[in-house]
């Protein structure tokens, strides 16, 4: 039950509080989602830019470090190319093996050893003559067969300045070479090998553990690549060509996996460096922060929702109070509850207007009640004024006296009953009288009516409690019902006429039943009896029928009370009056 009441309270189609609650919640939700998304995207972009900056800077430093070494090697090449001992040895006619050849070899090796001393990044230096003289220091082993390799052809073709060749085999290394000339004639080549460990150390740039870095030369050969590469050579070459060897960074999906691709081209060597950083690994910390942001956003949203519910409840509290007051008045209660609305806003102003309206309505209703009372009193006064009471009493007393003188007891009885009845109708101006007095009027009326019919009319009165006779009832409330029972029920009945009046208390109400054993009534006849245009208005004495009695009771005491008919054709008719328990007539007069 509580769930349904809360649901009704926050429903946007039922209550203003629901509209406020939903509106605030939606605005808050949109705001939180927007702020959280912007913060997350900003952090993601910041992490991405930091990674680009870090990797680009690391590649630049690696290139500069390699360039410094290559420049140093270039200077060493120049030293060898201009050394007289080296040139003289290459052009000498000594042959192997000879003493002179061993002397030349010793001198050149001492020179080369001194040249690369304290340079651990150089794994080998060699002087190679086109006359098949080969001198080297370092490893691996070198002989005259190198003259007939593709590497030597490449170095001879590009070694006028300096040439670079990536050698693979016993050990990976970068080979730099320069031509040796004597008297402008090409006599040989000097080569320096940079060891592979040095290259790996320089390009060991890994912002994440699964990042990959490739160095590609002008001939699309790998100078450096990771030991475990998940991408093929064609993919890397394609990325290099796509980015045109410029310094740039883009996001690419490769083999259904997103990568941050960063490229840089060295101005000194012309080599291109391609770094691939998996976005998933790069954004691992961002993902964790995203979960934290989502958790915080949910908590904040729940807090705001609870706060919105409380605020909307406080805002609409006076509206609910005003609605409750209106429902209270709609049910017929013209007295407003003790709780008042003291706010100065529009709701407070509406309450003051509504309060004034209720007070005015209450005043008008009281005026209508007073007017109706005066109208009823005027109607009775007009009815009583139609015949002069004293004239009627004197005339009836004369008839009674003459009847006694002539020994006519029936006329005496009728005269006494009529006098009693007229005294109650014309002499008593009060609208209420005791039930005992009302029953006496009924007895007088029956005494008069029984002389109209051949068959006698038996009137039986059953009272559950004698104290009920002291309660007040409307004047002439029973007489129209007994009249209706005699005229419409017993006059055409073939049975001995019997009218039973039963008085009792039930459900804290006064119940009076008038039952006859006449011909009964159908449902249509009962309905006709309560119709304005069909009700019997020409009754023999009072001029007021069953419907009039019903309307008088309902007008004074409301719908639960009134006249109710129950009948079975050819069997019986029962008219029941439901009337409130009222104190005696003396007390009513005192209250009035």
Phi, psi and omega in degrees: 000319180295322179299316181293324178293320176294319179299318179293325183293321184260008179285125182292345180267354185246316189230156175294322178302321178297318179297315179297316181298312181294318181297311179298319181296316180295315179299317180296315181298315179298318179297315181295316179297318180296312181296315180298317180295317180296316179298316181295314180296322178296316179295320179298316180293323178295315178298318180296314180295321177297321178295318179298315180297316182295313182293317179299317179294321179294319178295318179299315179296321178296317178297316180296320178297317178294319179299321178300318180291320180292325176295320178295319177295324179297321178294321178295323175302318179296320179299316181292318184293339182254004181281126183294323181297317181295314182293319180295322181295320183290330182265355181290163184263007182295149180235159179268139352268142176201164181294319180297321181296319177295323177295317179296317179299319182296317183294317182291319180295322176297322181292316181292322179297317178294330184290323184256011178297139179064024176235081187292343180284348177263117181270337180198145172230136184219145173244121186237122178264148178292346177273018176072019172272124183233123177232133181210159175227128181114198181223158006277181182297147183222137176222187186292347179294343180296338180297341187248025180257156177300329180298316181294321177300317181296317181292323179291327181283331185243011187266016179295328173253278170206145183235150180234135180219132180269112184264134175238149182157236180302319174211139179286141179197163175257125183257126174250138182224155176213144182290149173247125182234146177227122185054042178066012177256136179290119182243348181174199186212139172252134183232139172240131178256125173265125188290156186293325180298325178295318179296315181298321181295322181292317186262022177277070182253112183220095175294332173228161185295333182256018176288155180228141180227132181234140173242120186242132180275188184294334182267017180060035174255145181283118170280323179212140175209153181294155182296321179243096181257128179269357181246145181277168184295323182297323180295316181294316180296322178297318177296321179297315181289324179297318181274002172059026175070014181268168176278110182204172179213133180217164173258132180225144174261115183238121181054046177062026178226133184275131180233150167264114184258125181236128181235152176207137179249131181278127178289336184278313184259339185080006179280149178250133177255127180241117179249133178239119181244118178298129182296326181299315179290323182295324185260019180301313180293324178296322178297318178296318178295324178299319178295320178296316179298319179297317180297314179297319180297319179295316180297315180297320180297318179297316179299316181293322179298315179297316178297321178297320179299318180292316182295315180297326178294319179292323181295319185265005181299315180292329176295318179294322177298315180296320178297318179298320177297318180297318178297323179298316179290324181298330178282359176102002179268111184272001178261118181288150177299163183290334182288125180248163178255117186256003182291154182261004182277193183299324180294319176298321178294319177299321180297317180296319178296316180296321179297316178296321180295319179295317179298319178294320179296320178297319179296319180294319179295319177298323177294322179295318179299315179297319180296317179297321180296315179296325179294317179296319179296323179292321179297317178294322180296319178296317179299319181288331183282350181295329179231131179294119183302313183296321180297318180294314181301313182297318181296314181294322177296323177297316179298317180298318182294317179295324180294323179292320181295326181267003177067045179245090184294331181296317180293325177299314182296317181294320180296315179298317180295319181293320177300315180299317182292317180293327178297321179290325183280313187266333184272336182255114181270353180290145179282335182246152172208169182288156179297327179297318179294320179298321178293327178294322176296322179296317179299318179297319180296318180293322178300324179286315186290330187294341179279352178279337186246152179291315181281143179289154178251119179265122178250116178246132179240121179247123181243123182293322183215125183299336179294336180296336181292343181271352179284153184274145175223169176291140178294141180059038179274324183270327185303316178298326181289319177293322177299316179297321180295321182287311187288312188265347183249308190269337185294331182251009182274145178272352182267170175292129188290133180218126175241122182247124175249120182243129184239129180206172175247130182213129180054040179060032176232155174271117180253124178237120179248131175246112187239135176233163180253034182282202187283351179079181183220148174276171180296322179296320180294322178297316179297319180297328182297332182260001176280141184296318185279348186243354183292147183284105182262354184257046179293161194288335186234301193275335184075006181236121185268191181298319182297322179298319178298316180298314182294322178298317181293314182296321181296326182275322191236355175099176188296323183303339182255168178140199183250135182228133184251138175225128184209153172231124181305139179063016182230294184198168170220130179238126175249121183249132175253126173254119188223142179292155176282109181249148178294177183297164184296327179298319181290323178298317180297322178296318181293322179292000000 
